[in-house]
Structure formats: C-alpha cells, structure tokens
Amino acid sequence: MIAALAAEQPAGEEPVVTATELAGARLADDVIQLTYISQRAGRRALRSSIWRRTPTGWRVTSTRAR
C-alpha cells in the first residue's frame, strides 16, 4: 500500500491532503472521537479517530476510514 501511494506522487513533491468538516464528540472525560472528511487526488473519505488523554498528552488509539 505504501509503495502504491508513493507511486501516485511525482518525485520531490509533497502529497496534498485536505481535511474539512472536522467535528469532535466527547465520549468520556479523557476520550474524544474526531470525525472529518479527507480529500486527496480528487478522492474523498470520511475518517474517524478515537483520542485518549494520557499523562504525556493526547494519543490516537483507533482510526477508521469509509
């Protein structure tokens, strides 16, 4: 998968990914679900991630794309 993504991008250029419609929902005192739409090369995906606050800061614990 990584090789396929790298092959899509011309050498020396950074991939352009945009994120829109960001929304957060508190699931517990130290747990947040973040949802957003990502777009890259004309393709869109609804993405979701679960973040947990730890003693060293926020950490992602789970991700999903549709």
C-alpha positions in Angstrom: 0.0 0.0 0.0 2.8 2.4 0.9 4.5 1.8 -2.4 1.3 2.4 -4.4 0.7 5.7 -2.6 4.3 6.8 -3.2 4.0 5.9 -6.9 1.0 8.3 -7.3 3.0 11.3 -6.3 5.7 12.9 -8.6 9.2 12.7 -7.1 10.1 15.7 -4.9 6.5 16.8 -4.3 4.6 16.6 -1.1 1.1 15.0 -1.3 -1.7 17.4 -1.0 -4.3 16.2 1.5 -7.0 18.4 2.8 -9.3 17.9 5.8 -12.7 19.5 6.2 -15.8 19.2 8.3 -13.9 18.4 11.5 -16.1 17.6 14.4 -15.3 16.3 17.9 -17.5 14.4 20.3 -16.7 13.7 23.9 -17.1 10.0 24.7 -15.7 10.3 28.2 -13.7 12.8 30.3 -10.5 11.8 28.6 -11.7 10.3 25.3 -12.7 12.2 22.2 -13.9 11.0 18.8 -12.7 13.1 15.9 -14.5 12.9 12.5 -13.6 14.6 9.3 -13.6 14.4 5.5 -10.2 14.0 3.8 -9.5 14.6 0.2 -6.5 13.6 -1.9 -6.2 13.4 -5.6 -9.9 14.0 -6.1 -10.9 11.2 -3.7 -12.9 11.8 -0.5 -13.1 9.7 2.6 -15.0 10.0 5.8 -12.5 9.4 8.6 -12.8 8.9 12.3 -10.3 8.5 15.1 -10.5 8.0 18.9 -8.1 10.0 21.0 -7.3 9.4 24.7 -5.6 11.8 27.1 -2.6 10.2 28.8 -0.2 11.7 31.3 2.1 12.7 28.4 -0.7 14.2 26.2 -3.3 13.1 23.7 -2.8 9.9 21.8 -4.7 8.3 19.0 -6.0 4.8 19.9 -8.1 3.9 16.9 -8.7 5.1 13.3 -11.2 4.2 10.6 -12.0 5.4 7.0 -15.1 4.8 4.9 
